[in-house]
């Protein structure tokens, strides 16, 4: 019985922080400017996650030709901009990373 209470508490701790803002915001009129601003959040979060991986090696900027991650990101970015096709973008990124790893020491 104790385990059931723990599972219920964990479920509430996971569900409530998501459901409460949704319930409150559903009754409010959100300004258009705020909605436009929110559209940029996923892009900003992705950039914040990717930038250190692409630009840093050992805590220092590495913008050299030896930075395999940055080199693999170039064709990946071009395919993403041109096609807006996520599976193709991921495939090109993987292929570029594998190819660079095989070619570069």
Secondary structure, 3 states (H helix, E strand, C coil): CHHHHHHHHHHHHHHHHHHHHHHHHCCCCCCHHHHHHHCCHHHHHHHHHHHHHHHEECCEECCCCCCHHHHHHHHHHHHHHHHCCHHHHHHHHHHHHHHHHHHCC
